[in-house]
């Protein structure tokens, strides 16, 4: 039950960030998403392990890509 509620909360977060001007691409937003996922894990006991790993990989990739493009 907690996992289902956690996945719904994560989808709502994704939709909110996509609706706000498509800022999902920036690395700062990925960091915010990871922090929110960690908060969900700590307070609600959700098993967001794979979601969190995916966010970290994409966030680091975007951050490194932007560093080399400048």
C-alpha positions as CSV (number, residue, x, y, z in Angstrom):
1,X,0.0,0.0,0.0
2,X,2.8,2.4,0.9
3,X,4.6,1.6,-2.4
4,X,1.5,2.4,-4.5
5,X,0.9,5.7,-2.6
6,X,4.6,6.6,-3.0
7,X,4.6,5.9,-6.8
8,X,1.5,8.1,-7.1
9,X,3.2,10.8,-5.2
10,X,6.3,10.6,-7.4
11,X,4.1,10.8,-10.6
12,X,2.3,13.8,-9.2
13,X,5.8,15.5,-8.5
14,X,6.8,14.7,-12.1
15,X,3.6,16.2,-13.5
16,X,4.0,19.3,-11.4
17,X,7.6,19.9,-12.5
18,X,6.7,19.2,-16.2
19,X,3.8,21.7,-16.0
20,X,5.9,24.4,-14.6
21,X,7.5,25.5,-17.8
22,X,9.3,22.2,-18.5
23,X,12.0,22.8,-15.9
24,X,12.5,19.0,-15.5
25,X,15.6,19.2,-17.6
26,X,17.7,21.4,-15.2
27,X,19.9,19.6,-12.8
28,X,18.7,21.7,-9.9
29,X,15.2,20.2,-10.3
30,X,16.7,16.7,-10.4
31,X,18.4,17.4,-7.1
32,X,15.1,18.7,-5.6
33,X,13.3,15.5,-6.8
34,X,16.0,13.3,-5.3
35,X,15.7,15.2,-1.9
36,X,11.9,14.8,-2.0
37,X,12.2,11.1,-2.8
38,X,14.6,10.7,0.2
39,X,12.1,12.6,2.4
40,X,9.3,10.2,1.2
41,X,11.5,7.2,2.0
42,X,12.4,8.5,5.5
43,X,9.0,9.6,6.6
44,X,6.7,7.1,4.9
45,X,9.0,4.1,4.4
46,X,8.4,3.9,0.7
47,X,10.7,1.6,-1.3
48,X,11.9,4.2,-3.9
49,X,15.3,2.5,-4.4
50,X,15.1,2.2,-8.2
51,X,13.4,5.6,-8.7
52,X,16.0,7.3,-6.5
53,X,18.9,5.6,-8.4
54,X,17.4,6.6,-11.7
55,X,17.0,10.2,-10.6
56,X,20.6,10.3,-9.3
57,X,22.0,8.9,-12.6
58,X,20.1,11.3,-14.8
59,X,20.8,14.3,-12.5
60,X,24.6,13.6,-12.5
61,X,24.5,13.0,-16.3
62,X,22.7,16.3,-16.9
63,X,25.0,18.2,-14.5
64,X,28.2,16.8,-16.1
65,X,26.8,17.5,-19.6
66,X,26.1,21.1,-18.8
67,X,29.6,21.6,-17.2
68,X,31.3,20.4,-20.4
69,X,29.0,22.4,-22.7
70,X,30.0,25.7,-21.0
